[in-house]
Amino acid sequence: MVQKASAALTDMLQQAIAREIQVSVQYMWQHIMAKGLESAEIADVFEDVAISEMKHAEKIAERLFYFDVIPTTKPDPIKVGGSLKEMLEADATAEEEAIDLYKAIIKQAASEGDSTTRLLFEQILADEEGHHDTFTTLLGK
């Protein structure tokens, strides 16, 4: 028997995939657009995190599809350009938003007895906290 998720949970998963698509494109474009003395090192960070976010999007899409829901293909608004500092600040904010959303998804999944979704998002949350730490460390915070 296939498990069903509530509309609230599937809506949250759709939000999650929209933001994962957003940041994967955002970070990849930042990787290309990074300029300045520290750009080589930071560009590689943008690329690595972008790939990680693409993998998150795939895992979330697989979970939605398991629930017989078609995953969104529309990203949240993508922010590119500016100085390296502006890019990193936007990225740290994006990761903070993801952390808040993923904690809410974990709580919702637990309340529905959906341990698979809860565990998936606990793993993704750990990655997002690592990304946030990387961006804030590069900002000197």
C-alpha positions as MATLAB code, in Angstrom:
seq = 'MVQKASAALTDMLQQAIAREIQVSVQYMWQHIMAKGLESAEIADVFEDVAISEMKHAEKIAERLFYFDVIPTTKPDPIKVGGSLKEMLEADATAEEEAIDLYKAIIKQAASEGDSTTRLLFEQILADEEGHHDTFTTLLGK';
ca = [
       0.000    0.000    0.000;
       1.403    3.371   -1.049;
       1.575    5.924    1.714;
      -0.307    9.161    1.136;
       0.853   12.535    2.337;
      -1.384   15.361    3.423;
      -1.921   18.369    1.181;
       0.007   20.428    3.737;
       3.042   18.165    3.468;
       2.991   17.912   -0.328;
       2.664   21.719   -0.564;
       5.738   22.048    1.657;
       7.629   19.548   -0.503;
       6.713   21.567   -3.596;
       8.086   24.693   -1.869;
      11.243   22.765   -1.052;
      11.811   21.616   -4.614;
      11.161   25.133   -5.978;
      13.854   26.530   -3.695;
      16.281   23.703   -4.493;
      15.892   24.393   -8.219;
      16.322   28.111   -7.493;
      19.548   27.791   -5.545;
      21.072   25.177   -7.839;
      20.740   27.622  -10.761;
      21.637   30.628   -8.599;
      24.842   29.060   -7.267;
      25.885   27.709  -10.677;
      25.459   31.141  -12.283;
      27.379   32.696   -9.394;
      30.123   30.146  -10.045;
      30.367   31.505  -13.585;
      30.023   35.181  -12.644;
      32.423   35.285   -9.656;
      35.126   37.940  -10.128;
      37.861   39.326   -7.942;
      40.898   38.237   -5.973;
      39.136   35.456   -4.077;
      36.897   34.385   -6.955;
      38.700   31.158   -7.900;
      38.251   29.604   -4.472;
      34.716   30.908   -3.971;
      33.630   29.953   -7.506;
      34.498   26.343   -6.721;
      32.397   26.543   -3.543;
      29.429   27.864   -5.539;
      29.782   24.999   -8.022;
      30.048   22.295   -5.339;
      27.028   23.593   -3.432;
      25.018   23.930   -6.667;
      25.591   20.243   -7.421;
      24.562   19.301   -3.887;
      21.354   21.329   -4.264;
      20.573   19.601   -7.585;
      20.821   16.254   -5.821;
      18.447   17.513   -3.120;
      15.953   18.553   -5.807;
      16.116   15.081   -7.311;
      15.522   13.357   -3.961;
      12.571   15.620   -3.153;
      11.123   15.056   -6.632;
      11.393   11.295   -6.137;
       9.555   11.593   -2.823;
       6.779   13.685   -4.358;
       6.453   11.246   -7.240;
       6.167    8.394   -4.711;
       3.128   10.238   -3.341;
       1.775   10.362   -6.913;
       2.352   14.118   -7.121;
       4.046   15.763  -10.107;
       6.983   17.846   -8.834;
       7.073   21.510   -9.754;
       9.577   22.650  -12.345;
       9.225   26.342  -11.458;
      12.042   27.732   -9.332;
      11.691   30.401   -6.690;
      13.162   33.758   -7.846;
      16.837   33.390   -8.751;
      19.270   36.054   -7.507;
      22.536   36.422   -9.421;
      25.065   39.155   -9.903;
      26.667   41.689   -7.667;
      29.897   41.449   -5.736;
      31.106   38.212   -4.173;
      30.000   39.590   -0.795;
      26.485   40.323   -2.106;
      26.267   36.847   -3.618;
      27.373   35.206   -0.384;
      24.921   37.292    1.658;
      22.036   36.298   -0.637;
      23.125   32.671   -0.433;
      23.383   32.677    3.366;
      19.847   34.088    3.502;
      18.603   31.414    1.084;
      20.115   28.712    3.281;
      18.502   30.220    6.402;
      15.122   30.105    4.647;
      15.732   26.476    3.662;
      16.691   25.546    7.209;
      13.445   27.042    8.548;
      11.336   25.312    5.875;
      13.037   21.947    6.323;
      12.581   22.030   10.099;
       8.866   22.637    9.470;
       8.746   19.737    6.982;
      10.430   17.439    9.509;
       7.865   18.441   12.137;
       4.938   17.960    9.708;
       6.225   14.587    8.485;
       6.701   13.397   12.076;
       3.154   14.472   12.960;
       1.870   12.384   10.030;
       3.960    9.367   10.992;
       5.979    9.671    7.757;
       9.418    8.601    8.933;
      10.834    8.352    5.397;
      10.159   12.000    4.579;
      11.318   13.027    8.048;
      14.616   11.153    7.641;
      15.143   12.498    4.110;
      14.741   16.059    5.317;
      16.912   15.497    8.375;
      19.706   14.497    5.965;
      19.054   17.443    3.657;
      18.836   19.794    6.664;
      22.323   18.719    7.753;
      23.629   19.596    4.272;
      21.861   22.967    4.305;
      23.330   23.824    7.697;
      26.746   22.957    6.254;
      26.126   25.215    3.252;
      25.038   28.025    5.567;
      28.187   27.558    7.641;
      30.336   27.679    4.505;
      28.740   30.909    3.249;
      28.843   32.650    6.622;
      32.457   31.549    7.177;
      33.426   33.007    3.785;
      31.693   36.228    4.861;
      33.784   36.236    8.041;
      30.784   35.781   10.336;
];
